[in-house]
Amino acid sequence: MHGEITAAVALYRRDAAAKWQHVSYEGAVLAAQESVGLNMRKAIAEHHAVQQVLKLDRRLEERIACFISGRVVRTLWDLEVAICREEGVRAYEDLEMGPLLAHPLVVAQFKPSPQLQSTPKVSVMEVVEALRSVVRQYEDAA
């Protein structure tokens, strides 16, 4: 049973990423239940692979919420860079939690276009520089 749960959670994480969906604890539990049976919920919920998803999902939720609440101007790219640095991974995809653009908090706060297939590589510094350029052009024209 232990190996079946681990395999079911791993498959769920891969499938969710392929379908451009967020990976959640609830989804991991459901995937494992489908694999080993609905009457095993307590054992599934306590399984290492499911707990790993729960802890990472909560950590990401906290990191995203703190990033959003702690900055007036923010970009998805800066958020992704911060998460990767804090989690010690090269790219958000390495976390196997689905795309950052599909995370519920990101969708609610940034409202990324459904056509986006990756995080736009635009930093806050680039936004500020673009705004400075516009202001200079306006001042020069006046």
C-alpha positions in Angstrom: 0.0 0.0 0.0 2.8 2.4 0.9 4.3 2.2 -2.6 0.8 2.6 -4.2 0.2 5.8 -2.4 3.6 7.2 -3.3 3.1 6.3 -6.9 -0.5 7.8 -7.0 0.7 11.1 -5.5 3.6 11.3 -7.9 1.3 10.6 -10.9 -1.2 13.2 -9.6 1.6 15.8 -9.4 2.8 15.1 -12.9 -0.7 15.0 -14.4 -1.7 18.3 -12.7 1.4 20.1 -14.1 0.7 18.7 -17.5 -2.9 19.9 -17.3 -1.7 23.3 -16.1 -3.4 22.9 -12.7 -2.3 23.7 -9.1 -1.3 20.7 -7.0 -3.0 20.7 -3.6 -3.2 18.5 -0.5 -6.8 17.7 -1.2 -5.9 16.6 -4.7 -3.1 14.3 -3.5 -5.5 12.7 -0.9 -8.1 12.1 -3.6 -5.6 10.6 -6.0 -4.3 8.3 -3.4 -7.9 7.3 -2.3 -8.7 6.4 -5.9 -5.6 4.2 -6.0 -5.9 2.3 -2.7 -9.5 2.7 -1.7 -11.7 5.3 0.0 -11.7 3.5 3.4 -8.0 4.3 3.9 -8.3 8.1 4.3 -6.5 8.3 7.7 -3.5 6.2 6.4 -3.4 8.2 3.2 -3.5 11.6 5.1 -0.6 10.5 7.3 1.5 9.1 4.4 4.8 10.8 3.8 4.2 11.8 0.1 0.8 13.3 1.0 2.3 15.2 4.0 5.1 16.5 1.8 2.5 18.0 -0.6 0.6 19.5 2.4 3.6 21.1 3.9 4.9 22.5 0.6 1.4 23.7 -0.4 1.1 25.6 3.0 4.7 27.0 2.7 4.0 28.3 -0.8 0.7 29.8 0.2 2.5 31.6 3.1 5.4 32.8 0.8 3.0 34.1 -1.8 0.8 35.9 0.7 3.7 37.5 2.4 5.2 38.6 -1.0 1.9 40.1 -2.0 1.2 41.9 1.2 4.8 43.2 1.7 5.1 45.0 -1.7 3.2 47.8 -3.3 4.7 47.1 -6.7 5.3 43.4 -7.6 5.8 41.2 -10.6 5.2 37.5 -11.1 8.9 37.1 -12.1 10.1 38.6 -8.8 7.7 36.3 -7.0 9.0 33.2 -8.8 12.6 34.2 -8.2 11.9 34.8 -4.5 10.1 31.4 -4.1 12.9 29.5 -5.9 15.5 31.2 -3.8 13.7 30.4 -0.5 12.9 26.8 -1.6 16.4 26.2 -2.9 15.3 25.2 -6.4 16.3 26.3 -9.9 12.8 26.8 -11.2 9.3 26.8 -9.7 8.4 23.7 -11.9 11.1 21.8 -9.9 8.7 21.9 -6.9 6.2 19.7 -8.8 3.3 21.8 -7.6 1.9 22.7 -10.9 2.6 26.1 -12.6 2.9 29.2 -10.5 0.4 30.9 -12.8 -2.2 28.3 -11.8 -1.7 28.8 -8.0 -5.0 30.1 -6.6 -3.4 33.1 -4.8 -1.5 34.1 -8.0 -4.7 33.8 -10.0 -6.6 35.9 -7.5 -4.0 38.6 -7.1 -2.2 38.9 -10.4 -5.0 37.6 -12.7 -2.6 36.2 -15.3 -3.9 35.8 -18.8 -4.9 32.2 -19.7 -2.7 32.5 -22.7 0.5 32.8 -20.6 2.5 29.6 -20.8 5.3 30.9 -18.5 6.1 33.6 -16.1 7.0 36.9 -17.9 10.6 37.8 -17.1 9.8 41.3 -16.0 11.2 42.6 -12.7 10.0 45.5 -10.5 13.2 47.4 -11.4 12.3 47.1 -15.1 8.8 48.4 -14.4 10.2 51.3 -12.4 12.7 52.1 -15.2 9.9 52.1 -17.8 7.8 54.4 -15.6 10.8 56.8 -15.3 11.2 56.8 -19.0 7.5 57.7 -19.5 7.7 60.5 -16.9 10.8 61.9 -18.6 9.1 61.9 -22.0 6.1 63.6 -20.5 8.3 66.3 -18.8 10.3 66.8 -22.0 7.2 67.3 -24.0 5.8 69.9 -21.5 
